[in-house]
Amino acid sequence: MTSLAMTLTRAGAGVRVWRLIVVAAIAAAGALRPDVAGAQVVPGGDFDICDFCKSANGNRVHLVGRAGFGTNRGSFDLVNAATSDQDLDKDGYTPGVNFNGLIVSDTTDFVNLGDPSTAILRTNLVIADFLNPLNNGFTNTVNFYVNVPPGTPAGRYEGRFTIRDTLNPIALNPNGEALRVDAIDVEIEVLANHGIGLVQSDTAAEATSITLRGRPGQTVSGVFRVANLGNVDLQNVRFDVNDLVATSGTGLRVRPEQISFSPAVVTTIPVGDSTRIALSVRIPPGLLAGTYTGRLLVQGDNIGQLQVPVNLIVTTPGDIVFETNPVFGQNEDKAVIIFNGDPGSAYHIRVFDMMGLAVFASPSGLTVFPGQTGNGGGVTATPDQAVRFTWPLTNGRGEAVAGGMYYVVVDVQQDGRRRQLRGKLMVIR
């Protein structure tokens, strides 16, 4: 065993308790023979922690764990020597003395070596085996571990705990070495755990999706927060989003060029912190009412990509939208006319040339898709307010129309009212 002076130095915060122990030990030491050195029989017996047995390496045990979990198990041997050969520290032994009052005492907090203001509290030390009885001539193997609380920063932590006997008080042998007390240092390596999450702008609730609302021609914004859920700083957090595509199946979309983030990149998010991000979308003029969906992509250094749905709800019905304008009337190309209408309502399309002459009219009886139910009454397809109509660039006789500008007029019901939608389409041949 190390000298009592070294033990006191390593005890740190517990030095005042040790002073009281020393006074008692020195008083008891008067009965010992001062002329004896090395292995010796001592009154009251002694026990030792084996410095190089099991997990111990020079009276130190190294543990590894992750925040939110326990460390791996460490172990050490407690030896009650009955002979000089069993006396590991050569500070004393006694045949016939058993120990039944061993306890763990003077445990310190496990302090972060890089940031002493951070520590794993001593209450997280768990002794998994009984210390008692430690019979004479026998060895007890003791397993222990440390619970690592969630959010504990990555790094190295150090602390120690002491084992002493409550029934046989601490004393000194003739060499000034403490008997019936020993300590072990514990080093904990808390591993890095990168974690990222999205939370709502004003609460700690998880942001499972982001929804924006607006009218065509507006720029709308929403705020969310990126949270560091790991135990190391997040570095270079960046954002991206794919096309926001209409759920109606019209194929209309908002391109990523219309979407921006502020800030676009977050250099660092400290452990336990979050950063507010503004997501802005410029809704193209004339975009049809409906819901447009895509996915927000969040990623940073050394961490996997996080994906969250983005929903853009365009609230005001737009006018006519052409999938391609101008449309090239070659290779049987066709014009796609897209507009909104109340599900189940009738609509009619007419096309006029520059002279105001009607060159095309859609068949009668066309309706906006009203939805569909199965034989049992269950919904098999939901209603759709969007219409996607294809004009083959022919007149009423099936002849190809000439190149030029055409007026498209749609009679349709929107929000319970009949409307006439108008748009210009250029045909190039």
C-alpha positions as a printed NumPy array, in Angstrom:
array([[  0.   ,   0.   ,   0.   ],
       [  1.217,   3.535,  -0.637],
       [  2.28 ,   5.622,   2.312],
       [ -0.374,   7.461,   4.277],
       [  1.013,  10.787,   3.083],
       [  0.516,   9.779,  -0.579],
       [ -2.974,   8.515,   0.223],
       [ -3.871,  11.843,   1.797],
       [ -2.568,  13.771,  -1.216],
       [ -4.661,  11.707,  -3.615],
       [ -7.793,  11.997,  -1.48 ],
       [ -8.275,  15.639,  -2.539],
       [-11.573,  16.949,  -1.211],
       [-11.675,  14.341,   1.573],
       [ -8.485,  15.551,   3.276],
       [-10.281,  16.897,   6.359],
       [-11.84 ,  13.512,   7.02 ],
       [ -8.454,  11.896,   6.614],
       [ -6.913,  14.22 ,   9.249],
       [ -9.298,  12.839,  11.821],
       [ -8.464,   9.313,  10.681],
       [ -4.731,  10.015,  11.009],
       [ -5.094,  11.238,  14.584],
       [ -6.846,   8.012,  15.518],
       [ -4.338,   5.944,  13.567],
       [ -1.33 ,   7.568,  15.244],
       [ -2.859,   6.993,  18.663],
       [ -3.319,   3.332,  17.84 ],
       [  0.173,   3.052,  16.399],
       [  1.764,   3.417,  19.81 ],
       [  1.097,  -0.226,  20.533],
       [  3.035,  -1.35 ,  17.442],
       [  6.738,  -2.212,  17.361],
       [  8.646,   0.637,  15.594],
       [ 11.678,  -1.505,  14.874],
       [ 10.007,  -3.9  ,  12.476],
       [ 10.059,  -3.27 ,   8.699],
       [  8.634,  -5.154,   5.717],
       [  6.016,  -7.902,   5.992],
       [  4.893,  -8.259,   9.579],
       [  2.093,  -9.427,  11.79 ],
       [  0.017,  -6.454,  12.922],
       [ -2.742,  -6.188,  15.541],
       [ -6.259,  -6.172,  14.011],
       [ -5.157,  -7.496,  10.625],
       [ -5.132,  -5.717,   7.263],
       [ -6.612,  -6.004,   3.782],
       [ -5.31 ,  -4.736,   0.456],
       [ -6.661,  -3.871,  -3.007],
       [ -4.547,  -5.763,  -5.509],
       [ -3.007,  -3.048,  -7.665],
       [ -2.554,  -5.237, -10.758],
       [ -5.402,  -7.729, -10.534],
       [ -8.555,  -7.851, -12.632],
       [ -9.197,  -4.353, -14.142],
       [ -6.758,  -2.545, -11.88 ],
       [ -3.553,  -1.216, -13.353],
       [ -1.384,   0.477, -10.758],
       [ -4.358,   1.02 ,  -8.424],
       [ -6.339,   2.621, -11.28 ],
       [ -9.315,   1.26 , -13.233],
       [-10.238,   2.589, -16.668],
       [-13.936,   2.492, -17.601],
       [-15.635,   3.379, -20.891],
       [-19.257,   4.414, -21.378],
       [-21.757,   6.542, -23.265],
       [-23.99 ,   9.341, -22.036],
       [-27.357,   7.952, -21.006],
       [-25.924,   4.498, -20.282],
       [-23.634,   2.841, -17.78 ],
       [-19.961,   2.175, -18.267],
       [-18.535,  -1.266, -18.768],
       [-17.854,  -3.155, -15.541],
       [-14.563,  -2.789, -13.766],
       [-13.319,  -5.153, -11.076],
       [-10.66 ,  -5.409,  -8.39 ],
       [ -9.565,  -7.952,  -5.796],
       [ -9.766,  -7.418,  -2.031],
       [ -7.223,  -9.636,  -0.246],
       [ -7.18 , -10.482,   3.494],
       [ -3.663, -11.823,   3.973],
       [ -3.068, -14.665,   6.428],
       [  0.592, -15.129,   5.494],
       [  3.47 , -12.925,   4.372],
       [  3.144, -14.359,   0.849],
       [ -0.424, -13.088,   0.635],
       [  0.489,  -9.627,   1.93 ],
       [  0.395,  -7.756,  -1.381],
       [  1.558,  -4.359,  -0.124],
       [  3.951,  -5.746,   2.507],
       [  2.47 ,  -3.508,   5.147],
       [  1.058,  -6.134,   7.499],
       [ -1.017,  -9.263,   7.923],
       [ -2.593, -11.257,  10.73 ],
       [ -3.728, -14.896,  10.788],
       [ -7.272, -15.526,  11.984],
       [ -8.762, -12.041,  11.477],
       [-11.925, -11.75 ,   9.365],
       [-13.51 ,  -8.521,   8.09 ],
       [-17.275,  -8.083,   8.231],
       [-17.62 ,  -4.292,   8.355],
       [-16.129,  -3.208,   5.029],
       [-17.785,  -0.203,   3.391],
       [-17.178,   2.143,   0.465],
       [-16.477,   5.647,   1.784],
       [-15.023,   9.022,   0.815],
       [-16.142,   8.674,  -2.79 ],
       [-15.377,  11.77 ,  -4.867],
       [-17.256,  13.124,  -7.837],
       [-15.771,  12.117, -11.187],
       [-14.478,  15.415, -12.56 ],
       [-14.042,  16.242, -16.244],
       [-10.316,  16.816, -16.792],
       [-10.942,  19.238, -19.661],
       [-13.69 ,  21.189, -17.874],
       [-13.542,  20.849, -14.054],
       [-16.936,  22.561, -13.775],
       [-18.489,  19.392, -15.234],
       [-18.624,  16.17 , -13.237],
       [-20.387,  12.83 , -12.938],
       [-21.75 ,  12.821,  -9.39 ],
       [-20.463,  10.22 ,  -6.944],
       [-24.016,   8.893,  -6.511],
       [-23.675,   7.254,  -9.937],
       [-21.093,   4.764,  -8.623],
       [-22.624,   1.285,  -8.382],
       [-20.921,  -1.531,  -6.428],
       [-22.288,  -4.735,  -7.902],
       [-20.881,  -7.26 ,  -5.359],
       [-20.805,  -7.649,  -1.594],
       [-17.609,  -6.614,   0.147],
       [-18.321,  -8.771,   3.208],
       [-17.398, -11.174,   4.546],
       [-13.711, -11.006,   3.658],
       [-12.367, -14.02 ,   5.483],
       [ -8.774, -14.489,   6.481],
       [ -6.637, -15.915,   3.702],
       [ -9.326, -15.279,   1.048],
       [ -9.878, -12.898,  -1.863],
       [-13.138, -11.156,  -2.809],
       [-13.547,  -9.974,  -6.395],
       [-15.643,  -6.814,  -6.524],
       [-17.348,  -5.605,  -9.713],
       [-18.496,  -2.   , -10.14 ],
       [-19.586,   0.474, -12.795],
       [-20.668,   4.099, -13.1  ],
       [-23.956,   5.346, -14.543],
       [-23.333,   8.129, -17.069],
       [-26.278,  10.592, -17.029],
       [-27.853,  11.668, -20.338],
       [-26.181,  14.732, -21.817],
       [-22.854,  14.14 , -20.09 ],
       [-20.22 ,  15.777, -22.343],
       [-17.663,  13.504, -23.964],
       [-14.235,  13.463, -22.348],
       [-12.16 ,  11.95 , -19.553],
       [-13.347,  12.011, -15.957],
       [-11.423,  11.044, -12.822],
       [-12.439,  10.263,  -9.267],
       [-11.742,   7.749,  -6.508],
       [-13.346,   5.824,  -3.718],
       [-12.047,   4.277,  -0.5  ],
       [-12.746,   1.002,   1.25 ],
       [-12.363,   0.831,   5.017],
       [-13.559,  -1.308,   7.924],
       [-16.117,   0.095,  10.358],
       [-15.485,  -2.604,  13.004],
       [-11.68 ,  -2.398,  13.1  ],
       [-10.517,   1.239,  13.006],
       [ -7.719,   2.516,  10.811],
       [ -4.247,   2.411,  12.342],
       [ -0.613,   2.747,  11.311],
       [  2.001,   0.026,  11.134],
       [  5.551,   0.673,  12.433],
       [  6.507,   2.042,   8.993],
       [  3.792,   4.728,   9.103],
       [  1.586,   2.969,   6.568],
       [ -2.185,   2.954,   7.019],
       [ -3.862,  -0.334,   7.822],
       [ -7.417,  -1.448,   7.122],
       [ -8.013,   1.191,   4.447],
       [ -7.248,   1.323,   0.736],
       [ -8.417,   3.409,  -2.216],
       [ -8.727,   2.987,  -5.962],
       [ -8.668,   5.639,  -8.685],
       [-11.27 ,   5.488, -11.444],
       [-10.869,   6.997, -14.891],
       [-14.009,   7.202, -17.037],
       [-13.859,   7.772, -20.765],
       [-17.226,   9.094, -21.959],
       [-17.437,   8.432, -25.688],
       [-18.584,  10.992, -28.224],
       [-22.19 ,  10.67 , -29.328],
       [-23.343,  12.952, -32.139],
       [-27.067,  13.655, -32.018],
       [-29.282,  16.112, -33.867],
       [-32.98 ,  16.873, -33.775],
       [-35.533,  19.469, -34.836],
       [-37.76 ,  21.14 , -32.251],
       [-40.515,  23.682, -32.563],
       [-39.642,  27.36 , -32.477],
       [-41.345,  28.156, -29.169],
       [-41.464,  24.838, -27.297],
       [-39.238,  21.846, -26.67 ],
       [-41.619,  19.572, -28.598],
       [-40.175,  17.667, -31.534],
       [-40.823,  19.216, -34.942],
       [-42.043,  16.195, -36.902],
       [-42.911,  18.356, -39.92 ],
       [-42.811,  21.969, -41.086],
       [-45.931,  23.574, -42.57 ],
       [-46.124,  26.932, -44.342],
       [-49.222,  28.709, -45.742],
       [-49.553,  31.508, -48.275],
       [-50.918,  32.841, -51.542],
       [-49.305,  32.855, -54.975],
       [-46.711,  35.615, -55.285],
       [-46.046,  35.737, -51.52 ],
       [-42.878,  34.828, -49.644],
       [-43.767,  32.858, -46.516],
       [-41.492,  31.866, -43.637],
       [-41.471,  29.421, -40.755],
       [-39.06 ,  29.012, -37.857],
       [-37.735,  25.818, -36.312],
       [-34.792,  25.047, -34.058],
       [-31.942,  22.62 , -34.584],
       [-31.036,  20.97 , -31.276],
       [-27.807,  19.267, -30.287],
       [-28.955,  15.987, -28.744],
       [-25.449,  14.544, -28.419],
       [-22.598,  15.128, -26.   ],
       [-20.143,  16.844, -28.377],
       [-20.498,  20.108, -30.257],
       [-22.231,  19.89 , -33.643],
       [-20.118,  21.348, -36.429],
       [-21.075,  22.798, -39.837],
       [-24.805,  22.083, -39.744],
       [-26.313,  22.791, -43.168],
       [-29.705,  22.544, -44.839],
       [-31.233,  21.552, -48.134],
       [-34.689,  20.801, -49.492],
       [-35.93 ,  18.999, -52.571],
       [-38.785,  20.034, -54.858],
       [-42.123,  20.71 , -53.196],
       [-44.463,  18.68 , -55.412],
       [-48.239,  19.048, -55.608],
       [-50.073,  16.197, -53.93 ],
       [-52.841,  16.483, -56.548],
       [-50.764,  14.71 , -59.173],
       [-50.676,  17.707, -61.507],
       [-46.892,  17.617, -61.478],
       [-46.692,  21.263, -60.363],
       [-43.811,  21.996, -58.044],
       [-41.864,  24.668, -56.222],
       [-38.185,  24.437, -57.106],
       [-35.369,  24.598, -54.505],
       [-34.3  ,  27.916, -56.065],
       [-37.429,  29.419, -54.476],
       [-36.449,  28.154, -51.004],
       [-33.859,  29.632, -48.636],
       [-32.583,  29.291, -45.064],
       [-31.303,  31.869, -42.604],
       [-28.649,  31.158, -41.538],
       [-27.699,  28.813, -44.366],
       [-24.956,  27.131, -42.291],
       [-24.484,  26.925, -38.525],
       [-20.805,  26.641, -37.65 ],
       [-21.234,  25.284, -34.107],
       [-24.099,  24.195, -31.862],
       [-22.789,  23.547, -28.323],
       [-23.823,  20.536, -26.246],
       [-27.347,  20.974, -24.913],
       [-28.031,  24.051, -27.052],
       [-30.187,  24.82 , -30.088],
       [-30.2  ,  27.348, -32.933],
       [-33.189,  29.021, -34.61 ],
       [-33.47 ,  28.602, -38.376],
       [-35.867,  30.494, -40.662],
       [-37.172,  28.606, -43.71 ],
       [-38.544,  30.878, -46.45 ],
       [-40.44 ,  29.918, -49.63 ],
       [-41.301,  32.287, -52.453],
       [-44.591,  30.992, -53.89 ],
       [-44.542,  31.469, -57.676],
       [-47.249,  33.813, -59.043],
       [-50.161,  31.907, -60.523],
       [-49.43 ,  28.703, -58.626],
       [-52.572,  26.659, -58.121],
       [-54.078,  26.207, -54.691],
       [-53.234,  22.93 , -53.006],
       [-50.64 ,  21.215, -50.878],
       [-47.052,  20.88 , -52.041],
       [-44.793,  18.505, -50.147],
       [-41.072,  17.782, -49.991],
       [-38.369,  16.936, -47.493],
       [-36.039,  19.109, -45.463],
       [-32.538,  17.636, -45.212],
       [-30.335,  18.53 , -42.225],
       [-26.773,  17.283, -41.885],
       [-23.528,  18.131, -40.125],
       [-20.025,  16.842, -39.674],
       [-19.766,  13.256, -38.357],
       [-23.516,  12.717, -38.191],
       [-26.13 ,  11.081, -40.381],
       [-28.674,  13.028, -42.376],
       [-31.951,  14.03 , -40.728],
       [-35.053,  14.269, -42.944],
       [-38.309,  16.036, -42.042],
       [-41.419,  16.573, -44.242],
       [-42.147,  20.113, -45.482],
       [-45.709,  21.062, -46.446],
       [-46.57 ,  24.226, -48.362],
       [-50.294,  25.005, -48.44 ],
       [-51.267,  27.475, -51.171],
       [-54.586,  28.9  , -50.022],
       [-55.948,  30.999, -52.892],
       [-57.085,  29.297, -56.115],
       [-54.926,  30.431, -58.999],
       [-55.783,  30.849, -62.628],
       [-54.621,  28.641, -65.458],
       [-51.141,  27.142, -65.356],
       [-49.514,  25.574, -68.407],
       [-47.018,  22.781, -67.866],
       [-44.968,  24.157, -70.787],
       [-45.364,  27.613, -72.293],
       [-44.494,  28.047, -75.1  ],
       [-45.229,  24.558, -76.327],
       [-43.476,  23.262, -79.44 ],
       [-45.976,  21.582, -81.783],
       [-43.532,  18.976, -83.069],
       [-43.323,  15.233, -82.627],
       [-46.939,  15.128, -81.443],
       [-46.23 ,  17.47 , -78.489],
       [-49.304,  18.477, -76.508],
       [-50.317,  21.389, -74.297],
       [-51.107,  20.544, -70.659],
       [-53.636,  22.902, -69.04 ],
       [-53.797,  22.831, -65.231],
       [-56.357,  24.57 , -62.984],
       [-58.353,  24.14 , -59.761],
       [-62.033,  23.352, -59.291],
       [-64.399,  22.101, -56.622],
       [-64.395,  18.27 , -56.516],
       [-67.329,  16.845, -58.45 ],
       [-68.166,  20.123, -60.266],
       [-68.366,  20.411, -64.056],
       [-65.832,  22.3  , -66.137],
       [-65.541,  23.298, -69.814],
       [-62.466,  24.402, -71.814],
       [-62.381,  26.493, -74.981],
       [-59.419,  27.684, -77.064],
       [-59.543,  30.803, -79.303],
       [-57.087,  32.141, -81.852],
       [-55.935,  35.762, -82.114],
       [-58.987,  36.593, -84.236],
       [-61.315,  35.428, -81.48 ],
       [-62.418,  32.355, -83.4  ],
       [-62.987,  29.19 , -81.396],
       [-60.619,  26.472, -82.564],
       [-61.193,  23.869, -79.849],
       [-63.743,  22.914, -77.176],
       [-63.478,  20.142, -74.606],
       [-66.099,  17.372, -74.555],
       [-69.183,  18.031, -72.474],
       [-69.785,  16.339, -69.134],
       [-66.261,  16.667, -67.76 ],
       [-66.06 ,  16.972, -63.951],
       [-63.364,  17.549, -61.355],
       [-62.503,  14.201, -59.756],
       [-64.992,  13.69 , -56.885],
       [-63.235,  10.805, -55.154],
       [-64.063,   7.14 , -55.152],
       [-65.536,   4.662, -52.688],
       [-65.382,   0.889, -52.649],
       [-68.227,  -1.622, -52.512],
       [-68.227,  -1.48 , -48.735],
       [-68.493,   2.301, -48.665],
       [-64.876,   2.909, -47.735],
       [-62.888,   5.637, -49.471],
       [-60.484,   4.182, -52.037],
       [-59.465,   7.535, -53.578],
       [-59.838,  10.993, -52.046],
       [-61.352,  13.911, -54.009],
       [-58.955,  16.139, -55.95 ],
       [-59.439,  19.853, -56.626],
       [-56.803,  19.995, -59.378],
       [-57.471,  19.249, -63.059],
       [-54.804,  18.329, -65.573],
       [-56.219,  18.514, -69.113],
       [-54.255,  17.725, -72.284],
       [-54.983,  19.631, -75.513],
       [-53.407,  17.828, -78.52 ],
       [-52.936,  21.159, -80.427],
       [-55.692,  20.307, -82.891],
       [-58.913,  22.034, -83.891],
       [-62.422,  20.601, -83.803],
       [-61.79 ,  18.661, -87.012],
       [-58.648,  17.037, -85.625],
       [-56.316,  19.181, -87.748],
       [-53.084,  20.575, -86.268],
       [-53.401,  24.236, -85.39 ],
       [-50.908,  26.741, -86.758],
       [-48.213,  28.312, -84.65 ],
       [-49.135,  31.498, -82.802],
       [-50.762,  32.859, -79.653],
       [-53.974,  31.243, -78.355],
       [-56.403,  32.222, -75.611],
       [-57.498,  29.444, -73.256],
       [-60.744,  29.976, -71.338],
       [-61.91 ,  27.612, -68.592],
       [-65.381,  27.718, -67.044],
       [-65.185,  26.077, -63.595],
       [-66.58 ,  26.254, -60.077],
       [-64.18 ,  27.361, -57.308],
       [-65.224,  27.687, -53.644],
       [-68.861,  27.308, -54.62 ],
       [-68.813,  30.05 , -57.276],
       [-68.593,  29.781, -61.053],
       [-65.49 ,  31.435, -62.45 ],
       [-64.02 ,  31.973, -65.883],
       [-60.252,  31.482, -65.932],
       [-58.152,  32.901, -68.765],
       [-54.628,  32.333, -69.98 ],
       [-52.395,  32.813, -73.025],
       [-50.539,  29.934, -74.631],
       [-47.878,  30.245, -77.319],
       [-47.647,  27.441, -79.89 ],
       [-44.439,  27.237, -81.915],
       [-44.129,  25.091, -85.016]])
